[in-house]
Amino acid sequence: MRHPSLIPLSHDHHHGLGLALRCRKQALGRIKPLGSQGLKERAEEFKNFFAQNLTPHFKAEEEALFPWLRAAAADSHPLIDDLLRDHEQLRAAAAGLGEGRELAKILFDVGDLLERHIRREERELFPLFEKHVGASDGERLKAEIERILAR
């Protein structure tokens, strides 16, 4: 069971994994509508999800979770650096999605990156956090994450 402060982030992850799968399936022509119409619809879905969900999600991680974990666990630094690079790649993909001629490849790649990123947070980052967090820090971080997500 996830630490209570991480539950809102895990809920976002659940929805993000569904989107990642739809992006890859759309790119491979396995979801209707097929062709350019379907690709454009999926690109719009990704951009909307990014704006509504991932932007505040990344903000909560970058302003609350990552700084706390960096201070609490020196061994978290390489992992957090990798995850921050993923955030930048996902931001760039969302900003440029729909531009260019290879929309299927771009959608497949962004779906793949999103899934790998989420799985890494769930399997590596969150357990590391749970290993180091105490009750008072957990409550403070929970409130801070919820405050950021509610904006």
PyMOL commands that set and color helices and strands:
alter all, ss='L'
color gray80, all
select helices_A, chain A and resi 4-27+35-72+74-96+103-132+135-150
alter helices_A, ss='H'
color red, helices_A
deselect
rebuild
show_as cartoon
